[in-house]
Amino acid sequence: MTTSFTIAASDPSSSARAGIIRTLHGPIETPAFAPVASSGTVKALVHVQLESLGAQLILCNSYHLFLRPGLEAIQSLGGLHEFVSWPKPILTDSGGFQIYSMSPLTKVNRDGVAFASHIDGTKFFLTPEDSVDIQIKLGSDILMALDHFVPFPSPDEKIKEAAATTSRWASRAREHFRRQDSPSLLWGITQGGVNWDWRKQSTEELIALEFDGYAVGGLGIGEAKSQLYEILEKSNELLPKAKPRYLMGMGYISDILEAVERGADLFDCVLPTRNARNGMLFTSRGPIVIKNRKYSRDKRPVDEACACYTCRNFSRAYLRHLYERQEISSAVLNTIHNLHFYLDIFRKIRQSIQSKSFKQLKLSLLNQLKDGIK
């Protein structure tokens, strides 16, 4: 499939842009947020709820799906879209985050990564080519090249080595993908931590490989916000304007607004769904922790400015009651609200870029969030 990304509108006072990524399973209007569906489902929701909230795509975890139920099972059932019954685009990760998050169970070398299953200890060796093959067999719309990054802070030599490994793997993944007959899109991931020299080199090396899109990875893991924004801004200035840009794993609204202003197009994070299950609900005036006693007789909705199903029908007092009683419906209603909140902000972001008013929206949202709960 020919790469297709169209920029529909640009903000005159920043690098923010609204566009469309075209995939085999439909378009993605950007800036967009991908709810995390690691095992093929967004926790606490069924797909009809997710679609009603306006989700355009989901992010599935190729590592977890590879282990359970396994590629053979998913292929025999018609591929990932058919297996999970999700008709819209699916983005799958490469396994790079698992190399980082499960480091005691993994060992990286030039050729790939050896790892032991966190389920039963079965040993595997994953190469960049394997990662591409796994994602193609799943039937993903957007595949990510295998990457490697290290924790923050790490010794300079370790960061440099991880960036070099990522570039080497990216070249192999791109070459292997070109030999496949796949309608999917393959995106590369830049690394280098917050060292601009290494990040710049990584970015330039990936640009030369002509990926269908580019992700900025290895950020949001403890570095200062000023460092994050500087690296993101410089990266987006260097990345091709005609290709989509994906800031991986970034979930705080303030960070998302700063990233959109610097030209980022796609985001994912577990923050809205995980926090929902843990009783933290996001509102236009800041987050609330619904288990707090002060909400036990509060008749107000979670957010009086919100039009989601949860806010239209239930009080804070009732939601607190459900959470305290550990009812399954607590996770469902809280997740509906948090994802609606996020996806609605992204709708507003897209509209503001189209109407040349992104800066005003950004300031308005940040000021509201600073006000706190009333």
Secondary structure, 3 states (H helix, E strand, C coil): CCCCEEEEEECCCCCCEEEEEEECCEEEEECEEEEECCCCCCCCCCHHHHHHCCCCCEEECHHHHHHCCCHHHHHHCCCHHHHHCCCCCEEECCCHHHHHHCHHHEEECCCCEEEECCCCCCEEEECHHHHHHHHHHHCCCEEECCCCCCCCCCCHHHHHHHHHHHHHHHHHHHHHHHCCCCCCEEEEEECCCCCHHHHHHHHHHHHHCCCCEEEECCCCCCCCHHHHHHHHHHHHHHCCCCCCEEECCCCCHHHHHHHHHCCCCEEEECHHHHHHHCCEECCCCCCEECCCHHHCCCCCCCCCCCCCHHHHHCCHHHHHHHHHCCCHHHHHHHHHHHHHHHHHHHHHHHHHHHCCCHHHHHHHHHHHHHHCCC
